[in-house]
Amino acid sequence: MTIRLRAAMPHEARSLGDLVKQAGLGTDGMREGIGNYLVVENDKGETIGTVGLERVEKDGLLRSFVLKKEYSNEQIFLRLIQRILLYCKEKGVETLYLLTKAAHLFEPLSFRPVPAEKVPAHVENTAHYKKTAEKDVVLLYCSLQEN
C-alpha cells in the first residue's frame, strides 16, 4: 500500500478534528492551525490519518499523530514516520519533538527522551506542551540535521 502525505486544506479541519477526537486526543488550536497539518492518504486517496507539525523556532513539535485503527500496524507506522521525518527535514526542521505515552514505538526510530530538566524553553512554552505534558507522557526528540 502506498502512503501519501499532503497539506491539509481548510475545509478538512472538521473531519480531521473528528478523527483526532476519536483517538481520544484534543483538538485545541487545530482549526486555526490547519495549515500545519498533514493528511495521510492510502493509495485510493482515502484519509487514513493526520499529523500536525507545529513550528517552534527552527524546531518542530508533532501533534495529533493519528492513524485509523484498521491502518494501525507496524509496517504502515514505520513508513509514515519515515515520510514525516523526510517532510520535516525538507521544511528545514532541525530537531523534531513529540509528546507520547508510547515512547517504545519511537525510540527505535532515533527518537530519544528529553529529561524533564532539559526541556528546551521554546518547546516548554508551547500551549501543546503545557496542556499535554504529564507524568505518563514523555517528550522525545530526533535531530534532523545532517552530520
Secondary structure, DSSP 8 states (H G I E B T S, - for coil): ---EEEE--GGGHHHHHHHHHHTT---TTTTTTGGGEEEEE-TTS-EEEEEEEEEETTEEEEEEEEE-GGG-SHHHHHHHHHHHHHHHHHTT-SEEEEEES-HHHHGGGT-EE--GGG--HHHHTSHHHHHH--TT-EEEEEE-S--
